[in-house]
Amino acid sequence: MKTVGVVLTGCGYLDGAEIHEAVLTLLALDKAKANIVCIAPNIDQMHVINHFTGQQTEERRNVLVESARIARGKIIDIKDAKSEHLDALIFPGGYGAAKNICSYAVKGVDCEVNLDTATLIQEMNKAKKPIGVICIAPAILAKILGGIGIKATITIGNDRTTANDIEKMGAKHKISSVSEVVVDRKNKIVSTPAYMLGPNIASVAKGINKLVKEVLALTKR
């Protein structure tokens, strides 16, 4: 049985993990009989958004605590996640990936990535273990791997501005549809656009199911 870490970044696409993407990832992994370890950083969210009004509130919320909602309480702090205990790693998208564990939403190509997240990514890459990235999460890999000279091939769909940023951070972008995945076999990275394109959960599910299948296949090589 393969053990796959799923990195969550809160709960709700405007300020945390995209719930559809996260749940579809967990479902696909469970159907594949993988052992799932949900992971999140024990840090404050950048801010909190009311998902009914779309407006920012005065609340403060913790990423690990909010992510536990999706994980049904079974989750570990990312600082305690070790690459030797994982066969693969997957990052669902949502603005939490660009606001909480990295600052891409605010700083663009000059963004910073949460240190524990960056360390885990680097350890997984060094151990030649596959990483799946969904929606905007490829920006995290572009920043971390590009920073150490690894030119990964990834996709966020067809948004030219974000694609340009990803390439400026050191990755190679490939245009794709919502139901497609881009597989970088050399670096063992799989990506799919999901809600970067949408338009609905059924369409997003096609790409995520393929991503999980490809990630698990790469663990065998």
N, C-alpha and C positions, 0 to 999 in steps of 0.2 A: 504494500500500500504506500503510495506516494504522499508525502506531507507537504502541503502548499500553504504558505503564508498569504493572507489577504489583508492588505494595508488599508485601513479605513481612516477617514479624515474628518469625522463628525457625522451628522445625520441630517441630510437635506441638501439638495444640490446648490442652493444659493450661498451657503456658508459652511458646507461639510461634504460628506460623501454623497454622490448621486445614488439614491436609494434603489431605484430600478437596476442600475448597473451593478451595485453591490449584491443585491439579492439574486440577480441572474447569474452572477459569478459563483456565488455560494451554491446555487441550485445545480449548475452545470458540474461543479466539482463534486458535489454529493452524488449526483447521478453516475459520475465516473468512479465512484467509490474511493475518492481521495480523502485523506485525513486533513481537515481544515483547521488552521490556526489563525484566528482573527487577531490583528495587531493594530495598535494605534499609539501615537505619542501622547504622553501625559503633559499636555500644554494647553494654554488658553486658546480659544478660537480668536482669529483676528477681530471678528465682530459677530453679532447675531442678527439674522434677518428674519422678520416675520414672513413666513412663506405664503400667508393669505394675502397680505397687503403688498409684499415686496419691499417694505420699508425696514430700515435698520432700527433696532431697539436699543435700550440702555442696558440690557442684560449682559452678563458675562457667563460663558459656558466653557466647559473643559472638553477637549477633543476626545480623550479616552472615555470619559463618562458618556458623551453623546454617541460615540461609536458603539458603545456597549448596548445601546438600544437595538441596533441592527444585529449585533452578535448574540443577542439574548443573554447578555451578561458574561459570556465565555470569551474573554479577550485578555491579551497581555500587553504590557507596556513595550513599545518598540525598543527601548534600551535593553530589554531582557531577551529580545529575539536574536538568535544566533544562526548564522548561515549553515553551520554544521548540523543543525537540527531540522533544516528545511531542504526540500528537493527543488522547490520553485517558489516564486514570489509573484503576486499579482496586485496591481494598483487599480481599483475602480476610479472613475473620474469624479466630477463635481467640483465646484469652486473651492472646496476644502483642499483639494490637491494643489490649487494655485494661490490659496490664501493662508492656509494653516501650516502645511508642511513645507511649502516654499512660498516665496513672495512674488511669483511671476505676475499675478493679477495687478500688482502695484508697481513693480520695478522692471517688468519685462525682462530683457536679456541680461540685465544687471541683477537679477534675482538671487536670493540666497536660499539654500535648502537646509531644513532642520538637520542638525549634525548627526543625530542617531539614525535618521532616515538615510542620509548620505552614506554613513558608515555601512549600513546593512546592504545597500545597493552595491557598493564597491566590493564588499566581501562576497556577495553572491556572484558578481561578475568575475572576480578573481578565481572563484571556485568552479567557474564555467557552468553555473546553474541558471536555468532560464528565468526570465522576468517578463511578465505580461503587463502591458500598460494600456489603459482604456481612456477614451475621450481626451481630456487635456493633460492627463498624467504623463504622456510622452515628453512633455516639456521638462519634467523632473529629470528623466533619464538624459535628455539632451544636455542639461546643465551639468549633471554629475559626471557622466561618462565623457562628454566633450571636454570637460575640464582636465581630464587625465589622458587626453589624446585618443580616445576611442570614438570613431566616427560611426555611430549606429545608424541603421536605416529604420525609420519609423514613420508613422502616419498619424495625422489628426483629421484626415479627411481631405478637404479642398480649400480651407480658409487660407488665403495667400499671406495675410499678415502674420498669423501664428506660424505658418510654415516657414516664412522668412526668418522669424525669430529663432525657431528651432535650428535652422541651418547656421545662423550667426553664433549659436551656442555650441556648434561643433558636430551636429548630427546631419544626416541626409534625409530629406523628406520625400515621401512617395505619395502621390495622390491616390485616394481609394474611395470606394463607396461604403455606406453604412454596413453592408452585409459582408464586406471583405476584411481580410486580415493581411498585414504585411509581416512577413517572417524574415528576420535577419538571422540566418542559420550560423554564420560565423560568430556572432556575439550572443547568440541564443536569446534574442529579444523578439517578442510578438506584440503587435499593436493593432488596435481597431478603433474607428472614430466614435462609435456609439452616438451619444447625444450631441456631439459636435455637429452631427448631421441630422439625427433623428430619422423620420418624424414621429415615430411611435415606438412603444415597447416591443412590439412584434419584430419590427425592423432591427432594433438594437439587439434583441436576443439572438438573431442570426449571426451577427459578428462576434458577440461574446461567446456563444457556444463554440464557434470555430477557434477563437482565441484560446479557450480552455483546452480544447482538444490538441492544438498545436503545442501549447506549453507543456502539457503532460507527455506528448510524444518526444519533445526535446530532452526530457529528463532521462530518457532511455539511451541517449547517445553519448 
